[in-house]
Amino acid sequence: MLISSACYLNSKSGGKAAGTKEMEEQKMKKLFLIVLLVVAGIGYISAETLTIRIENAEPGNGVLKIGVYTDSDSYPNDDEVYTGSDAEVTDNVTVVVFSDLPKDTYAVAVYQDSNGNNKLDQVFGIPTEDYGFSNNTMIPGWKKNSFYLDGDMTITIKLR
C-alpha cells in the first residue's frame, strides 16, 4: 500500500512529491528578493558626493548659478543641466554639495547672476558677470573642464 501511494503522488505531481513545487516557488521568491536587495544596495553604495567650493564671489551681489553636466553636447547650456543649484553669496567662499550622484564624468559651470535675470550677461560674447568652470579654465570645453567622479570629491572653482 505504501508503494502504490508513492506512485500515485509521483504520477499526480509530474514525478515530484506534493509540496516540492511550492517549496521551489518559495525558494525562487527568496532568491529574487535577495537579488533585488543586492542590486538596490549596489546603486546606493555607488552614490557619490560632489562638494564644490566657489571662491571670489561677491557677497550681496546676486546669486550663484551652478550647473553640473554629464553630457558634452549640452555643456554648458543652462537648459540641459544634469543637476543644478542656486546659492546665496554670504562670504567670499561659497560651498555647495551635490549628493547621490552616480559614478560618471562631469563638468561644472558657475556664474554670479548679479542682476537676477537668470542668464550670464555678455557683451560681444565676453561675459560681464563673474563666471568659472571646473578645472579652473577660462574657456568652456568638455575636454578641459570634465572630470571623473568615482568617490566623494571636493573641487574648487575660482570666479573671474
DSSP file (Angstrom, degrees, kcal/mol; ACC not computed):
  #  RESIDUE AA STRUCTURE BP1 BP2  ACC     N-H-->O    O-->H-N    N-H-->O    O-->H-N    TCO  KAPPA ALPHA  PHI   PSI    X-CA   Y-CA   Z-CA
    1    1 A M     >        0   0    0      0, 0.0     4,-1.8     0, 0.0     5,-0.2   0.000 360.0 360.0 360.0 -38.9    0.0    0.0    0.0
    2    2 A L  H  >  +     0   0    0      1,-0.2     4,-1.8     2,-0.2     5,-0.2   0.890 360.0  50.2 -63.4 -40.9    2.9    2.4    0.8
    3    3 A I  H  > S+     0   0    0      1,-0.2     4,-2.0     2,-0.2    -1,-0.2   0.901 109.8  49.6 -66.4 -41.7    4.4    1.8   -2.6
    4    4 A S  H  > S+     0   0    0      1,-0.2     4,-2.0     2,-0.2    -1,-0.2   0.838 108.7  53.4 -69.5 -31.9    1.2    2.4   -4.5
    5    5 A S  H  X S+     0   0    0     -4,-1.8     4,-2.3     2,-0.2    -1,-0.2   0.899 109.6  48.5 -67.1 -40.8    0.6    5.7   -2.6
    6    6 A A  H  X S+     0   0    0     -4,-1.8     4,-2.4     2,-0.2    -2,-0.2   0.898 111.5  49.4 -65.8 -40.6    4.1    7.0   -3.5
    7    7 A C  H  X S+     0   0    0     -4,-2.0     4,-2.2     2,-0.2    -1,-0.2   0.896 109.9  51.9 -64.3 -39.5    3.5    6.0   -7.2
    8    8 A Y  H  X S+     0   0    0     -4,-2.0     4,-2.0     2,-0.2    -2,-0.2   0.924 110.2  48.0 -62.8 -45.3    0.1    7.9   -7.1
    9    9 A L  H  X S+     0   0    0     -4,-2.3     4,-1.9     1,-0.2     7,-0.2   0.917 112.4  49.6 -61.5 -43.7    1.8   11.0   -5.7
   10   10 A N  H  <>S+     0   0    0     -4,-2.4     5,-3.8     1,-0.2     6,-0.4   0.881 111.6  47.6 -64.6 -38.4    4.5   10.9   -8.3
   11   11 A S  H ><5S+     0   0    0     -4,-2.2     3,-0.6     3,-0.2    -1,-0.2   0.856 113.2  48.7 -72.7 -33.3    2.1   10.4  -11.1
   12   12 A K  H 3<5S+     0   0    0     -4,-2.0    -2,-0.2     1,-0.2    -1,-0.2   0.819 116.1  41.6 -73.8 -33.2   -0.2   13.3   -9.9
   13   13 A S  T ><5S-     0   0    0     -4,-1.9     3,-0.7     3,-0.2    -1,-0.2   0.093 118.5-100.3-107.0  22.3    2.7   15.8   -9.4
   14   14 A G  T < 5S-     0   0    0     -3,-0.6    -3,-0.2     1,-0.2    -4,-0.1   0.852  87.1 -42.5  66.6  35.2    4.7   15.1  -12.6
   15   15 A G  T 3 <S+     0   0    0     -5,-3.8     2,-0.4     1,-0.3    -1,-0.2   0.464 121.0 100.8  92.2   1.4    7.3   12.9  -10.8
   16   16 A K  S <  S-     0   0    0     -3,-0.7    -1,-0.3    -6,-0.4    -3,-0.2  -0.918  77.2-107.1-120.4 147.0    7.7   15.2   -7.8
   17   17 A A    >   -     0   0    0     -2,-0.4     3,-1.9     1,-0.1     4,-0.5  -0.374  48.1 -90.4 -67.7 148.3    6.1   14.8   -4.4
   18   18 A A  T 3  S+     0   0    0      1,-0.2    -1,-0.1     2,-0.1    -8,-0.0  -0.329 114.5  29.7 -58.8 139.7    3.3   17.2   -3.5
   19   19 A G  T 3> S+     0   0    0     -3,-0.1     4,-2.0     4,-0.0    -1,-0.2   0.076  92.9  95.2  96.6 -23.5    4.7   20.4   -1.8
   20   20 A T  H <> S+     0   0    0     -3,-1.9     4,-2.3     2,-0.2     5,-0.2   0.901  84.0  51.6 -66.8 -40.2    8.0   20.3   -3.7
   21   21 A K  H  > S+     0   0    0     -4,-0.5     4,-2.2     1,-0.2    -1,-0.2   0.912 110.3  48.7 -62.5 -42.6    6.7   22.6   -6.3
   22   22 A E  H  > S+     0   0    0      1,-0.2     4,-2.1     2,-0.2    -1,-0.2   0.882 109.9  51.9 -64.7 -38.0    5.5   25.1   -3.7
   23   23 A M  H  X S+     0   0    0     -4,-2.0     4,-2.3     2,-0.2    -2,-0.2   0.894 109.0  50.5 -65.6 -39.3    8.9   24.9   -1.9
   24   24 A E  H  X S+     0   0    0     -4,-2.3     4,-2.4     2,-0.2    -2,-0.2   0.899 109.0  51.5 -64.8 -40.4   10.7   25.6   -5.2
   25   25 A E  H  X S+     0   0    0     -4,-2.2     4,-2.2     2,-0.2    -2,-0.2   0.900 110.0  49.2 -62.6 -41.0    8.4   28.7   -5.8
   26   26 A Q  H  X S+     0   0    0     -4,-2.1     4,-2.3     2,-0.2    -2,-0.2   0.902 110.7  50.4 -64.8 -41.2    9.3   29.9   -2.3
   27   27 A K  H  X S+     0   0    0     -4,-2.3     4,-2.6     1,-0.2    -2,-0.2   0.909 110.4  49.7 -62.7 -41.6   13.0   29.5   -3.0
   28   28 A M  H  X S+     0   0    0     -4,-2.4     4,-2.7     2,-0.2    -2,-0.2   0.895 110.1  50.6 -64.7 -40.3   12.7   31.4   -6.2
   29   29 A K  H  X S+     0   0    0     -4,-2.2     4,-2.3     2,-0.2    -1,-0.2   0.915 112.0  47.3 -63.2 -43.1   10.8   34.2   -4.5
   30   30 A K  H  X S+     0   0    0     -4,-2.3     4,-2.4     2,-0.2    -2,-0.2   0.914 112.2  49.8 -64.4 -42.8   13.5   34.4   -1.8
   31   31 A L  H  X S+     0   0    0     -4,-2.6     4,-2.6     2,-0.2    -2,-0.2   0.914 110.7  49.9 -61.8 -43.6   16.3   34.4   -4.5
   32   32 A F  H  X S+     0   0    0     -4,-2.7     4,-2.5     1,-0.2    -1,-0.2   0.916 110.8  49.7 -60.5 -43.9   14.5   37.1   -6.4
   33   33 A L  H  X S+     0   0    0     -4,-2.3     4,-2.3     2,-0.2    -2,-0.2   0.900 110.8  49.4 -63.4 -41.3   14.2   39.2   -3.2
   34   34 A I  H  X S+     0   0    0     -4,-2.4     4,-2.4     2,-0.2    -2,-0.2   0.928 112.0  48.0 -63.6 -45.7   17.9   38.7   -2.4
   35   35 A V  H  X S+     0   0    0     -4,-2.6     4,-2.6     1,-0.2     5,-0.2   0.916 111.4  51.2 -61.3 -43.2   19.0   39.7   -6.0
   36   36 A L  H  X S+     0   0    0     -4,-2.5     4,-2.5     1,-0.2    -1,-0.2   0.916 111.1  47.2 -60.5 -44.7   16.7   42.8   -5.8
   37   37 A L  H  X S+     0   0    0     -4,-2.3     4,-2.3     2,-0.2    -1,-0.2   0.885 111.9  50.4 -65.7 -38.8   18.2   43.9   -2.5
   38   38 A V  H  X S+     0   0    0     -4,-2.4     4,-2.3     2,-0.2    -2,-0.2   0.933 111.9  47.2 -64.7 -45.7   21.8   43.4   -3.7
   39   39 A V  H  X S+     0   0    0     -4,-2.6     4,-2.0     1,-0.2    -2,-0.2   0.922 113.6  47.8 -62.8 -44.1   21.1   45.4   -6.9
   40   40 A A  H  X S+     0   0    0     -4,-2.5     4,-1.9     1,-0.2    -1,-0.2   0.892 111.3  51.9 -62.8 -39.1   19.5   48.2   -4.8
   41   41 A G  H  X S+     0   0    0     -4,-2.3     4,-2.7     2,-0.2    -2,-0.2   0.877 106.5  52.6 -65.3 -39.0   22.4   48.1   -2.4
   42   42 A I  H  X S+     0   0    0     -4,-2.3     4,-2.0     1,-0.2    -1,-0.2   0.913 109.0  50.4 -63.8 -41.9   24.9   48.5   -5.2
   43   43 A G  H  < S+     0   0    0     -4,-2.0    -1,-0.2     1,-0.2    -2,-0.2   0.892 113.0  46.1 -62.0 -38.8   23.1   51.5   -6.5
   44   44 A Y  H >< S+     0   0    0     -4,-1.9     3,-1.4     1,-0.2    -2,-0.2   0.908 110.8  52.1 -70.3 -41.5   23.1   53.0   -3.1
   45   45 A I  H 3< S+     0   0    0     -4,-2.7    -2,-0.2     1,-0.3    -1,-0.2   0.859 106.1  54.7 -63.4 -35.5   26.8   52.2   -2.5
   46   46 A S  T 3< S+     0   0    0     -4,-2.0     2,-0.5    -5,-0.2    57,-0.4   0.391  78.0 116.8 -84.6   6.5   27.8   53.9   -5.7
   47   47 A A    <   -     0   0    0     -3,-1.4     2,-0.2    55,-0.1    53,-0.1  -0.636  50.6-164.5 -75.3 124.4   26.1   57.2   -4.8
   48   48 A E  E     -A  101   0A   0     53,-3.8    53,-2.9    -2,-0.5     2,-0.5  -0.663  15.0-131.9-110.6 162.8   28.9   59.8   -4.6
   49   49 A T  E     -     0   0A   0     -2,-0.2   104,-2.5    50,-0.2     2,-0.6  -0.969  12.5-162.7-117.8 129.3   29.0   63.3   -3.2
   50   50 A L  E     -Ab  98 153A   0     48,-3.0    48,-2.9    -2,-0.5     2,-0.5  -0.952   5.9-166.4-111.0 117.0   30.5   66.3   -5.1
   51   51 A T  E     -Ab  97 154A   0    102,-3.1   104,-2.6    -2,-0.6     2,-0.5  -0.906   4.7-161.8-104.0 127.9   31.4   69.3   -3.0
   52   52 A I  E     -Ab  96 155A   0     44,-3.2    44,-2.4    -2,-0.5     2,-0.6  -0.946   5.0-161.6-116.2 119.4   32.0   72.5   -4.9
   53   53 A R  E     -Ab  95 156A   0    102,-3.1   104,-3.1    -2,-0.5     2,-0.6  -0.882   9.8-161.9 -96.0 121.1   33.9   75.4   -3.3
   54   54 A I  E     -Ab  94 157A   0     40,-3.4    40,-2.6    -2,-0.6     3,-0.3  -0.924  10.1-168.1-110.2 118.7   33.3   78.6   -5.2
   55   55 A E  E     +Ab  93 158A   0    102,-2.8   104,-2.6    -2,-0.6    38,-0.2  -0.686  58.3  28.4-106.8 157.5   35.9   81.3   -4.5
   56   56 A N  S    S+     0   0    0     36,-0.8     2,-0.2     1,-0.3    -1,-0.2   0.629  73.9 149.7  72.2  18.8   35.9   85.1   -5.3
   57   57 A A        -     0   0    0     35,-1.2    -1,-0.3    -3,-0.3     7,-0.0  -0.564  49.8-120.2 -77.6 147.8   32.2   85.5   -5.4
   58   58 A E    >   -     0   0    0     -2,-0.2     3,-1.5     3,-0.2    31,-0.1  -0.804  26.8-127.0 -93.9 111.8   31.0   89.0   -4.3
   59   59 A P  T 3  S+     0   0    0      0, 0.0    31,-0.2     0, 0.0     4,-0.1  -0.244  90.1  14.9 -57.8 140.3   28.7   88.8   -1.2
   60   60 A G  T 3  S+     0   0    0     29,-1.7     2,-0.4     2,-0.2     3,-0.1   0.577  96.5 110.1  75.5   9.4   25.4   90.6   -1.6
   61   61 A N  S <  S-     0   0    0     -3,-1.5    -3,-0.2     1,-0.3    -1,-0.1  -0.562  89.3 -71.6-118.1  66.9   25.6   90.8   -5.4
   62   62 A G        -     0   0    0     -2,-0.4    27,-0.7    52,-0.1    -1,-0.3  -0.349  69.5 -59.0  82.6-164.6   23.0   88.4   -6.7
   63   63 A V  E     -CD  88 113B   0     50,-1.2    50,-2.8    25,-0.2     2,-0.4  -0.813  40.9-112.4-120.0 158.2   23.1   84.6   -6.5
   64   64 A L  E     -CD  87 112B   0     23,-3.0    23,-2.1    -2,-0.3     2,-0.6  -0.759  23.0-153.1 -87.1 134.9   25.4   81.9   -7.8
   65   65 A K  E     -CD  86 111B   0     46,-3.0    46,-1.6    -2,-0.4     2,-0.5  -0.954  15.4-170.1-108.4 116.2   24.0   79.7  -10.6
   66   66 A I  E     -CD  85 110B   0     19,-2.9    19,-2.1    -2,-0.6     2,-0.4  -0.930   5.3-172.9-114.6 127.7   25.7   76.3  -10.5
   67   67 A G  E     -CD  84 109B   0     42,-2.8    42,-2.2    -2,-0.5     2,-0.5  -0.979   7.7-162.9-121.6 130.6   25.2   73.7  -13.3
   68   68 A V  E     -CD  83 108B   0     15,-3.1    15,-1.8    -2,-0.4    14,-1.8  -0.956  17.7-167.7-111.7 126.3   26.5   70.1  -13.1
   69   69 A Y  E     + D   0 107B   0     38,-3.0    38,-1.5    -2,-0.5    12,-0.1  -0.843  28.7 179.1-119.8 149.3   26.6   68.4  -16.5
   70   70 A T        +     0   0    0     -2,-0.3     2,-0.5    36,-0.2    35,-0.2   0.342  69.4  73.0-121.8  -0.1   27.1   64.8  -17.7
   71   71 A D    >>  -     0   0    0      9,-0.2     4,-1.1     1,-0.1     3,-0.7  -0.967  62.3-153.6-125.7 123.4   26.8   65.3  -21.5
   72   72 A S  T 34 S+     0   0    0     -2,-0.5    70,-0.2     1,-0.2    -1,-0.1   0.801  97.0  57.7 -63.7 -28.9   29.4   67.0  -23.6
   73   73 A D  T 34 S+     0   0    0      1,-0.2    -1,-0.2     3,-0.0     4,-0.0   0.795 110.9  41.1 -73.2 -27.3   26.8   68.1  -26.1
   74   74 A S  T X4 S+     0   0    0     -3,-0.7     3,-3.6     6,-0.1     6,-0.3   0.592  87.7 143.7 -94.9 -11.6   24.8   70.0  -23.5
   75   75 A Y  T 3< S-     0   0    0     -4,-1.1    67,-0.2     1,-0.3     3,-0.1  -0.576  74.4  -0.4 -79.5 132.8   27.7   71.6  -21.7
   76   76 A P  T 3  S+     0   0    0      0, 0.0     2,-0.4     0, 0.0    -1,-0.3  -0.521  94.0 125.6-102.6  54.7   27.4   74.5  -20.6
   77   77 A N    X   -     0   0    0     -3,-3.6     3,-1.6     1,-0.1    -3,-0.0  -0.603  51.9-145.5 -74.8 122.3   23.8   75.1  -21.8
   78   78 A D  G >  S+     0   0    0     -2,-0.4     3,-0.9     1,-0.3    -1,-0.1   0.802  96.3  58.7 -58.6 -31.2   21.6   76.1  -18.8
   79   79 A D  G 3  S+     0   0    0      1,-0.2    -1,-0.3    -5,-0.1    -2,-0.0   0.644 107.4  46.1 -75.9 -13.6   18.6   74.4  -20.3
   80   80 A E  G <  S+     0   0    0     -3,-1.6    -1,-0.2    -6,-0.3    -9,-0.2  -0.083  75.7 145.0-122.7  34.4   20.3   71.0  -20.3
   81   81 A V    <   -     0   0    0     -3,-0.9   -12,-0.2     1,-0.1     3,-0.2  -0.481  45.4-144.8 -73.9 141.8   21.9   70.8  -16.9
   82   82 A Y  S    S-     0   0    0    -14,-1.8     2,-0.3     1,-0.4   -13,-0.2   0.945  83.0 -19.4 -69.8 -49.8   22.0   67.3  -15.2
   83   83 A T  E    S+C   68   0B   0    -15,-1.8   -15,-3.1    -3,-0.0    -1,-0.4  -0.973  75.2 171.6-151.8 156.2   21.5   68.9  -11.8
   84   84 A G  E     -C   67   0B   0     -2,-0.3     2,-0.3   -17,-0.2   -17,-0.2  -0.940  12.6-158.7-157.3 177.2   22.0   72.4  -10.5
   85   85 A S  E     -C   66   0B   0    -19,-2.1   -19,-2.9    -2,-0.3     2,-0.4  -0.989  17.0-132.3-159.8 154.6   21.5   74.8   -7.7
   86   86 A D  E     -C   65   0B   0     -2,-0.3     2,-0.4   -21,-0.2   -21,-0.2  -0.917  27.4-167.1-107.1 142.3   21.3   78.4   -6.8
   87   87 A A  E     -C   64   0B   0    -23,-2.1   -23,-3.0    -2,-0.4     2,-0.2  -0.994  19.2-128.4-135.6 131.8   23.3   79.6   -3.9
   88   88 A E  E     -C   63   0B   0     -2,-0.4     2,-0.8   -25,-0.2   -25,-0.2  -0.501  25.7-129.4 -69.9 143.3   23.2   82.9   -1.9
   89   89 A V        +     0   0    0    -27,-0.7   -29,-1.7    -2,-0.2   -28,-0.1  -0.866  44.8 150.7-100.8 110.2   26.6   84.5   -1.6
   90   90 A T        +     0   0    0     -2,-0.8     2,-0.3   -31,-0.2    -1,-0.2   0.480  67.4  18.8-113.7  -8.2   27.3   85.4    2.0
   91   91 A D  S    S-     0   0    0    -33,-0.0   -34,-0.1     1,-0.0    -1,-0.1  -0.919  87.9 -94.2-152.0 171.7   31.1   85.2    2.0
   92   92 A N  S    S+     0   0    0     -2,-0.3   -35,-1.2     1,-0.1   -36,-0.8   0.747 115.3  50.2 -66.2 -23.2   34.0   85.2   -0.4
   93   93 A V  E    S-A   55   0A   0    -38,-0.2     2,-0.4   -37,-0.1   -38,-0.2  -0.977  70.0-172.9-119.2 127.5   33.8   81.3   -0.4
   94   94 A T  E     -A   54   0A   0    -40,-2.6   -40,-3.4    -2,-0.5     2,-0.5  -0.967   8.5-155.1-118.8 134.9   30.5   79.5   -1.0
   95   95 A V  E     -A   53   0A   0     -2,-0.4     2,-0.4   -42,-0.2   -42,-0.2  -0.939  11.1-177.7-114.8 129.4   30.2   75.7   -0.6
   96   96 A V  E     -A   52   0A   0    -44,-2.4   -44,-3.2    -2,-0.5     2,-0.5  -0.986  10.2-155.4-125.9 135.5   27.5   73.7   -2.5
   97   97 A V  E     -A   51   0A   0     -2,-0.4     2,-0.5   -46,-0.2   -46,-0.2  -0.939   7.1-167.1-117.8 130.5   27.1   70.0   -2.0
   98   98 A F  E     -A   50   0A   0    -48,-2.9   -48,-3.0    -2,-0.5     3,-0.3  -0.971  18.8-168.3-113.0 117.6   25.5   67.6   -4.6
   99   99 A S  E     +     0   0A   0     -2,-0.5   -50,-0.2   -50,-0.2   -51,-0.1  -0.605  56.5  28.8-104.3 163.9   24.7   64.2   -3.0
  100  100 A D  E    S+     0   0A   0      1,-0.2    -1,-0.2    -2,-0.2   -51,-0.2   0.817  73.2 157.7  61.0  37.0   23.7   60.8   -4.5
  101  101 A L  E     -A   48   0A   0    -53,-2.9   -53,-3.8    -3,-0.3    -1,-0.2  -0.725  39.7-123.0 -87.8 140.1   25.5   61.3   -7.8
  102  102 A P        -     0   0    0      0, 0.0     2,-0.3     0, 0.0    47,-0.1  -0.423  38.9 -86.3 -75.3 158.4   26.4   58.2   -9.8
  103  103 A K  S    S+     0   0    0    -57,-0.4     2,-0.3    47,-0.1    47,-0.2  -0.499  80.7 119.0 -62.0 126.6   29.9   57.5  -10.8
  104  104 A D  E     -F  149   0C   0     45,-1.1    45,-3.0    -2,-0.3     2,-0.5  -0.967  68.4 -76.2-172.6 176.9   30.3   59.3  -14.1
  105  105 A T  E     +F  148   0C   0     -2,-0.3     2,-0.3    43,-0.2    43,-0.2  -0.841  53.4 178.3 -94.7 131.6   32.2   62.1  -16.0
  106  106 A Y  E     -F  147   0C   0     41,-3.0    41,-2.4    -2,-0.5     2,-0.3  -0.860  21.6-164.9-130.1 160.8   31.0   65.6  -15.0
  107  107 A A  E     -D   69   0B   0    -38,-1.5   -38,-3.0    -2,-0.3     2,-0.4  -0.975  14.9-149.3-141.3 149.1   31.8   69.2  -15.8
  108  108 A V  E     -D   68   0B   0     37,-0.4    26,-2.2    -2,-0.3     2,-0.4  -0.955   9.7-172.0-124.6 137.7   30.6   72.2  -13.7
  109  109 A A  E     -DE  67 133B   0    -42,-2.2   -42,-2.8    -2,-0.4     2,-0.4  -0.990   9.6-179.1-126.2 138.2   29.8   75.8  -14.8
  110  110 A V  E     +DE  66 132B   0     22,-2.7    22,-2.5    -2,-0.4     2,-0.3  -0.991   6.0 172.2-135.9 141.2   29.1   78.6  -12.4
  111  111 A Y  E     -DE  65 131B   0    -46,-1.6   -46,-3.0    -2,-0.4     2,-0.8  -0.990  32.6-122.9-144.4 155.6   28.2   82.3  -12.8
  112  112 A Q  E     -D   64   0B   0     18,-2.7     2,-1.6    -2,-0.3    18,-0.3  -0.856  21.1-149.5 -99.0 109.4   27.2   85.0  -10.4
  113  113 A D  E     +D   63   0B   0    -50,-2.8   -50,-1.2    -2,-0.8     3,-0.5  -0.611  22.1 175.4 -81.0  89.3   23.8   86.4  -11.6
  114  114 A S  S    S+     0   0    0     -2,-1.6    -1,-0.2     1,-0.2   -52,-0.1   0.805  75.7  37.0 -68.8 -32.3   24.3   89.9  -10.4
  115  115 A N  S    S-     0   0    0     -3,-0.1    -1,-0.2   -54,-0.1   -53,-0.1   0.390 104.5-119.4-107.0   3.5   21.1   91.3  -11.8
  116  116 A G  S    S+     0   0    0     -3,-0.5    -2,-0.1   -53,-0.1    -3,-0.1   0.728  73.3 127.1  72.1  23.0   18.7   88.4  -11.3
  117  117 A N  S    S-     0   0    0      2,-0.2    -1,-0.1     0, 0.0     3,-0.1   0.369  72.9-123.0 -94.5   6.8   17.9   87.8  -15.0
  118  118 A N  S    S+     0   0    0      1,-0.2     2,-0.3    -5,-0.1    -5,-0.0   0.777  78.4  88.2  60.2  31.7   18.9   84.1  -14.8
  119  119 A K  S    S-     0   0    0    -41,-0.0     2,-0.8   -54,-0.0    -2,-0.2  -0.990  84.8-103.8-151.7 155.6   21.5   84.3  -17.6
  120  120 A L        -     0   0    0     -2,-0.3     2,-0.1    -7,-0.1    -7,-0.1  -0.709  43.6-135.7 -79.7 110.9   25.2   85.0  -17.9
  121  121 A D        +     0   0    0     -2,-0.8     7,-2.8     6,-0.1     8,-0.8  -0.439  29.1 179.4 -72.3 141.6   25.2   88.5  -19.4
  122  122 A Q  E     -G  127   0D   0      5,-0.3     2,-0.5     6,-0.2    -1,-0.0  -0.974  25.5-152.7-141.1 152.3   27.7   89.1  -22.2
  123  123 A V  E >  S-G  126   0D   0      3,-2.4     3,-1.8    -2,-0.3    -2,-0.0  -0.985  90.7 -15.9-125.2 118.5   28.8   91.9  -24.5
  124  124 A F  T 3  S-     0   0    0     -2,-0.5    -1,-0.1     1,-0.3     0, 0.0   0.856 130.6 -53.6  54.6  37.6   30.1   90.8  -27.9
  125  125 A G  T 3  S+     0   0    0      1,-0.2    -1,-0.3     0, 0.0    -4,-0.0   0.437 113.5 118.9  81.5  -0.7   30.4   87.3  -26.4
  126  126 A I  E <   -G  123   0D   0     -3,-1.8    -3,-2.4     2,-0.0    -1,-0.2  -0.882  69.1-117.7-101.4 122.5   32.5   88.4  -23.4
  127  127 A P  E     -G  122   0D   0      0, 0.0    -5,-0.3     0, 0.0     4,-0.1  -0.290  22.5-170.5 -60.6 137.1   30.9   87.8  -20.0
  128  128 A T  S    S+     0   0    0     -7,-2.8     2,-0.3     2,-0.1    -6,-0.2   0.431  71.7  65.4-104.0  -4.1   30.1   90.8  -17.9
  129  129 A E  S    S-     0   0    0     -8,-0.8    31,-0.1     1,-0.0   -16,-0.1  -0.859  99.8 -91.5-114.0 154.2   29.3   88.8  -14.8
  130  130 A D        +     0   0    0     -2,-0.3   -18,-2.7   -18,-0.3     2,-0.3  -0.343  54.3 167.6 -65.3 143.3   31.7   86.7  -12.9
  131  131 A Y  E     -E  111   0B   0    -20,-0.3    29,-2.5    27,-0.1     2,-0.3  -0.932  14.1-177.6-149.2 167.8   31.9   83.0  -14.0
  132  132 A G  E     -E  110   0B   0    -22,-2.5   -22,-2.7    -2,-0.3     2,-0.3  -0.977  10.7-147.4-166.7 161.9   34.0   79.9  -13.6
  133  133 A F  E >   -E  109   0B   0      4,-0.4     3,-1.8    -2,-0.3    25,-0.3  -0.911  37.4 -85.6-132.3 157.8   34.4   76.3  -14.7
  134  134 A S  G >  S+     0   0    0    -26,-2.2     3,-0.7    -2,-0.3    23,-0.1  -0.330 118.1  28.9 -59.8 149.0   35.6   73.0  -13.2
  135  135 A N  G 3  S-     0   0    0     21,-0.3    -1,-0.3     1,-0.2    22,-0.1   0.506 119.7 -99.7  69.1   8.1   39.4   72.6  -13.5
  136  136 A N  G <   +     0   0    0     -3,-1.8    -1,-0.2     1,-0.2     2,-0.2   0.819  69.1 158.0  53.0  41.9   39.5   76.5  -13.5
  137  137 A T    <   -     0   0    0     -3,-0.7    -4,-0.4     1,-0.1    -1,-0.2  -0.587  44.4-134.6 -88.5 159.7   39.9   77.0  -17.2
  138  138 A M  S    S+     0   0    0     -2,-0.2    -1,-0.1     1,-0.1    22,-0.1   0.759  88.1  49.5 -83.4 -26.5   38.9   80.4  -18.7
  139  139 A I  S    S-     0   0    0      2,-0.0     2,-0.2    -6,-0.0    -1,-0.1  -0.924  89.0-113.0-120.2 137.8   37.0   78.9  -21.6
  140  140 A P        +     0   0    0      0, 0.0     2,-0.2     0, 0.0     3,-0.1  -0.456  49.5 145.3 -70.1 138.6   34.3   76.3  -21.5
  141  141 A G     >  -     0   0    0     -2,-0.2     4,-2.8     1,-0.1     5,-0.3  -0.790  48.1-133.7-171.9 129.5   35.2   73.0  -23.1
  142  142 A W  H  > S+     0   0    0     -2,-0.2     4,-2.2     1,-0.2    -1,-0.1   0.906 107.0  48.4 -56.0 -47.2   34.2   69.5  -22.2
  143  143 A K  H  4 S+     0   0    0      1,-0.2    -1,-0.2     2,-0.2   -71,-0.0   0.881 118.0  41.1 -63.5 -37.7   37.7   68.0  -22.5
  144  144 A K  H  4 S+     0   0    0     -3,-0.2    -1,-0.2     1,-0.2    -2,-0.2   0.821 124.1  36.1 -78.4 -31.6   39.2   70.8  -20.5
  145  145 A N  H  < S+     0   0    0     -4,-2.8   -37,-0.4    -9,-0.1    -2,-0.2   0.612  93.6  98.8-100.6 -14.2   36.5   71.0  -17.8
  146  146 A S     <  +     0   0    0     -4,-2.2     2,-0.3    -5,-0.3   -39,-0.2  -0.370  41.7 175.1 -82.4 157.1   35.4   67.4  -17.3
  147  147 A F  E     -F  106   0C   0    -41,-2.4   -41,-3.0    -2,-0.1     2,-0.6  -0.971  32.0-111.0-151.6 156.7   36.5   65.1  -14.5
  148  148 A Y  E     -F  105   0C   0     -2,-0.3     2,-0.8   -43,-0.2   -43,-0.2  -0.840  22.3-154.2 -98.8 125.0   35.6   61.6  -13.4
  149  149 A L  E     +F  104   0C   0    -45,-3.0   -45,-1.1    -2,-0.6     3,-0.1  -0.866  34.1 147.3 -98.3 108.9   33.7   61.3  -10.1
  150  150 A D  S    S+     0   0    0     -2,-0.8     2,-0.3     1,-0.2    -1,-0.1   0.108  70.3   7.9-129.0  21.3   34.3   57.8   -8.6
  151  151 A G  S    S-     0   0    0   -102,-0.1    -1,-0.2  -105,-0.0  -103,-0.1  -0.922 107.6 -49.3 179.4 169.7   34.2   58.7   -4.9
  152  152 A D        -     0   0    0     -2,-0.3     2,-0.3  -105,-0.1  -102,-0.2  -0.330  67.7-179.6 -56.7 135.6   33.4   61.7   -2.8
  153  153 A M  E     -b   50   0A   0   -104,-2.5  -102,-3.1    -4,-0.0     2,-0.4  -0.987  26.6-152.5-144.0 147.2   35.2   64.6   -4.2
  154  154 A T  E     -b   51   0A   0     -2,-0.3     2,-0.3  -104,-0.2  -102,-0.2  -0.990  17.8-176.9-119.4 129.5   35.8   68.4   -3.5
  155  155 A I  E     -b   52   0A   0   -104,-2.6  -102,-3.1    -2,-0.4     2,-0.4  -0.891  15.6-141.9-120.4 155.8   36.6   70.7   -6.3
  156  156 A T  E     -b   53   0A   0     -2,-0.3     2,-0.5  -104,-0.2   -21,-0.3  -0.970  11.7-169.1-119.2 132.3   37.4   74.5   -6.2
  157  157 A I  E     -b   54   0A   0   -104,-3.1  -102,-2.8    -2,-0.4     2,-0.6  -0.984   9.1-153.6-120.5 125.0   36.2   76.9   -8.8
  158  158 A K  E     -b   55   0A   0     -2,-0.5   -25,-0.2   -25,-0.3  -102,-0.2  -0.872  17.0-134.4-100.6 119.3   37.6   80.5   -8.8
  159  159 A L              0   0    0   -104,-2.6   -27,-0.2    -2,-0.6   -29,-0.1  -0.421 360.0 360.0 -70.4 146.4   35.3   83.0  -10.3
  160  160 A R              0   0    0    -29,-2.5    -1,-0.1   -31,-0.1   -28,-0.1   0.312 360.0 360.0-119.7 360.0   36.8   85.5  -12.8
